[in-house]
Amino acid sequence: MFSSALLSLALFFASLILPTLSTPSKDRDPNWHPHPLPLPAKVIHQFPAGTWLESLAFRRNGDILTTALSSPEVFLVDHHDAKPVKVVHTFANATSCTGITRLGRDVFYVIAGNFSLSTFEAVPGSWSVYRVDVRHHHPHTTKPKPAEVSWVANFPDAIMLSGITVLNKWKKWLLVSDSSAGVVYRLEIKTGKVVKVLDEPLMKPSSSSFGVGIKGIAVPTDHLFYRRHPVLYFTNTDRNILGLMDIEHNGTPRSLIGVIASIDRPGGFAISIKDRNYVAQTGPDLLGVVDQYSGDFPRFQTVYDTLANGADSQLFGPTDVGFAHVGTDGDPHHKGWNNAYMSTNGGTAQYLTGNITRGGTISVVNRKGYATK
């Protein structure tokens, strides 16, 4: 009788779970659109003409740290734009900053090196990663303390470092992408050790395009709860893809690498829960969404939406996107989850022609109603 009761209980719970596994939910159905698209984008702060913002990350209070490709600076932007923009730090012996990621409470890691926007060429061997600690940095007070900045590691073999993400927060390991070489390095923060861990054909630039291969990278922080091994999401700007790769815990290849979706000129991106990818499309001035609504790796079934575009929202040259998880490390029920914040460069075409009339922005799209999960 006891085993019969257990069997009945198991069948009851299975009846609750199985429909969610076999039937795509509303937010994964490609024919379901709760809001007319595209959604409007709002400019939070407009930077001066010629300012190319490249990447962004968030303090725990929701304020934004953004890097500039046009100068070796990290800016602090109030996410309500109620306070003036401040320069957090200017890196010596560099002309540009690219990727930024947060590891810990208001501690960030930033890529800096030499890159020319007039020639679109980087200086090989000039790239480094720095630690930027803003835990005690409150620039709008009467006697602000400066951010604590320290060098972590040089990358002597790198051509153009671009993306940076956390691989293991306990060991303090990062992954860093080289978009020109099409490789990924593991950076061990405690020792400064740099190891090339990924060198895959899908990460390489296209010989017939701009020479920008793997761009944005991300390892979902909740991967240990649903996978035995981490996975690496990445974009390749030249090849117009969003890809995914199974990796080992040390960042080396595990097995499969594949294309989730084809996307025009993808740059930085952010992953919400349930593997929905919000992708900044720098060339066509779009914020795209790739939704995996069924299927298993590497045979995904996906749907693509244009969440915002330049024609409707003055969204010119989006370079990165992220969510401000205010007061949390990623709980979607906290304030800020509905807002997709973007850094922009003011429009890529103006840098190619030399007729630069706009600056980059920090902009936001409220995606509530489109996607709350």
N, C-alpha and C positions, 0 to 999 in steps of 0.2 A: 504493500500500500504506500509505503514511504517513497519508493522509486517511482511509482505511478504519479504521485503528487509532484515530484521533481520534474517529471517529464511534462506534465501539464503546465507547470510554471515556465519551463523552458520554451514550450510552444507558444505561450502567451507573449513572452518577450520577443520571440522571433517574429510574431505577427506584427509587432510594432516596428521592428527594425528593417525587415526585408523590403517593404515598400519604398523606404527611403534609399535603398541600395539599387533597386531595379528601375525606379522611375525618376527621371530628372525633376528636381524641385522647380518651382516657378522661376527662381532667380537663375536657373540654368537653362531654361527653355528658350531656344533662339527666337521664338515667335512672341515672346512676352516682353513688352516694353511699357513699364508703368508710367514713364514720363516721356513727353515728346523730346526727341533728340535733334540736334545737340543741345546741351545745357549751357547756360550763360557762364562765362568766366568773369570774375571781378578782379581788377588790378588792386592789390594791396599797397604796393609801393613801386613807383616808377623811378628807375635809375637814369643817370645822364646818358646822352647819346654816346655810343661806343663802348658801353659796359656790357660785356658778355658774361652773364651768370651761367655757371656750368653745373652745379650740383647743390643739394640742400640736405639738411638734417635738422633735428628738432631738439631744443631743450625740453626738460620735463614740464616747464610751464607753458609749452606750446610755441614759444618764440623760435625764430628760424635762424640758423646759421647757414649762409650761402657762400659758395666760393666763386671767384671770378677767373675766367680764362684770360681776360683782357688785362689783368693786373695780378700781382702775387698777394691778394688780399682775401681775408675772410670777413664778411659783414654779419652784423646782428640786426635782424629785422623783427620788430614787434608785430606779432601776427594780427593785431588789430590796427596797425599803423598809427597808433596813438602817440608814439614816441619817436624821436629822430633815429634814423639809421646810424649805427656806429661801426667803426672798423675795429674788429676784435684783434686782428694781428696782420702785419705786413711782413712777408718772408724776405729776408735778404738773399742775394745771389739767386733769385728766381724772377721770372716774368709772369708766371701763370700758376693758378691752382686748378685742380680738377676734382677728383672725388673726395667725399667726406662721409664718415660713418661715425655713429655713436657707440661706445662700449663702456657701459657703466653710467653712473649718474652724472650727466653733464660733462663727460670726458669724451673728446672727439679725436679722430685720426684723419689727417688731411694730407693729400698729395700735392706737392709743389715741385715745379721744375721750369724749364725754359721752352716756350712755344711762341711762334710768331703768327699773329692773325693776318698779317699782310702777305705772308708766303704760305701760310697753313703748313708750316714745317716745325717739327720739334727738334730739340738738340739731344741726341742720344747720350745716355749716361748722366744726364743732369737731374734726374728725378729722385726724390726722397719722400719719405713719409714722416710726419711730425705728430706729436701728441699735443693737443690743445685742451687744456683744463680750464673750464669756465665756471667751476662750482662756486668760486668766490668772486666772480667777475660780474659786477652790477654797474654797468657804465653810466646809468642815468642817475646815480646817487651823487652826492656832493664831492666825495672823495673816493672815486672808484678804484678798486684794485685791478691791475692789469691781468689779462689771462696768463696762465702759466704755460709756456710753450717750450717743448723740448724735442730735440731730434731723436728719431727712432732708428732709421736705417736708410742707407743709400741703395739704389738699384743700378749698379754700373752697367748691366747688360740691357737695361730697358731702353726702348725708343720713345714711347709715349704712354705713360701710365694714365689710366682713365678711371676705371671703376674700383671700388673698395667696399668690402662687406665683411661681417663677422663670420668666421667659420666655427670657432669654439670660444665662448665667452669665459669659460672656466680656465682654460689653458692660455687665454689671451692670444689666440691665433686669428689672423686676418687673411683674406684672399684679396689679391690686387691684380687687376687685368692690364695688359699692355695691348692697346688697340692697334698699334702699328705692327707689332710682331705676331699678334694673334695667340698670345700665351697667357697663363695665369700663374702667379707666384703665391706661395704661402709665406706670410711674414709672422715670425714668432716674436711678439713684442718684448717679452722678458729678456731675450738674448740678442735681439736684432738680427737673427738669422733669417736669410732669404733663400727660398728653395723654389725652383720652377717645378710645378706639379701638374700642369695641364698644357698640352700642345696638340690641339686637335684641328683637323681640316675645316670643320664648321666654324671655328673661331678665327680663321685667317681673313685678312682683307681680300677683296676682289681686285685682281690686277687691272681691271677695266674701270675702276671707280676711284673714290677719294683716298683710298688707303686706310680706311677706318674699319677695323674688324670688330672683335668683341668689345663691347662698349660698357653697358650696365651689367652688373652681376649682383646676385642675391642668393643667400642660403636661408630659406625660411627658418625662423627660430623655433618653430614648433615641430620640426621634422622628426624629432625623437619620439613624439607621441603617436605618429602614425606610420613611420618607416623605421626599419632597422638601421638604415644608413642615410646620411644627408644627401640632398640633391642640390645642384647648382642651376639656377635659372640664369640665362644670359641673353643679351641682344647682340646682333651683329649688324652694324649700320650699313656696310657695303652690300651684304648679302640679303638684307631686308628680312631678317628672321628673328623670332623669339624662340630660343632653344632651351633644352633641359638635359642635364646629364646626371647620372648616378655617380656619386663619388664616395671614396672612403672617408673615414673620420679625419684623416690627415690631409685631405684635399686631392689625393691622387685619383686617377680614373678607377671606377669600379666595374662598370659594364657598359650600359647603353648610353648613347647620345642621340638626340633626335630633335626635330623641328616641331614645335607646338603650333606655330602659325606664321604665315607670311605677312609682314607689316612693312609699310613704306617708311624707310629712313628712321628706324627706332633708335632711341637714345637711352636715357635713364628710365627706370620703371619702379613700381612699387607693387607688392603683392598683398592683397587683402585675404581674409580667411576664405576657405573653399577655393583657393587657387585661382582667384580672379586677378588678372594682371592689368595694371593701369600703366600705359606706355606713352612716354613723351615722344612725339614724332617731329623731330626738329625741322626737317626739310619741308614737309607739307603743312606745317603749322597746325597740328592736330594733337588732341589727347585721345588716344584709343584705348579700348578695353577688350581684352581677350578673355573669354569665359569658357573654361572647360566644363561642359555640362554632362558629359558621359565619356566612357572609354578609358582605357588604361594605357600607360606609357609602353611603347612609343606611338600607339595608334589612337591619338586623341580625336575627339569630336569637339570642335570649338565653334564659337560664334564671335564675330568681331562687331563692335559698335564704335562709332565716333561720338565720344562723350562731349567734346568741345572742339571748336575750330576757330581759326583766325578770322575768317570772313564774318562770323557772327559775334565774336567776343574780343576782337583786337588781341588775339593770342598769337604772337609772332615769335617763332623759333623756340618752342618749349624744349628744354634740355633735360629736365628731371622732374620727378613727381614723388610725393610722399604724404603720409598722414601724421598729424600731430596728435599722438596719443597722450593727452594732457594728464599728468599725474600717474601714468601707468607705463608699462613696457609693452603694451599691445592689446589690452582688453578692449574689444570692439564696443562694449557697452558704455565706455567712458566718453566724455565730451571730446570732440575733435575728430572722431572716427569718420564722420560723414563728410568732412572737408578734405578734398584732394588739393594740396598746394603744389604749385609748379614754379620752377625757375625758368626764365626765358633769356634769349640772347638779343631780342629786339628784331629778329629776322635774319636768317643765315644769308640770304641773297645779297643784302647790303654789304656784307664783308667781302663777298666775291667780286662785286662791282666796284667797291671802294667808295660808294656814295652812302655814307653812314649818317642816317638821320634819326634813328631811334636807339634807345637804350633798352637793356633788359628789364624785366619786371619780376616781382614775386606776385603771383596771381593765385586765385583759388576758385574751385568749382565745388558747390555744395551738391553732393550726389545723393542726398537723402531722397528717398522715393524711387530713385533708380536702383540703388543697391545699398541696403542696410545690413547685409550679411556678407 
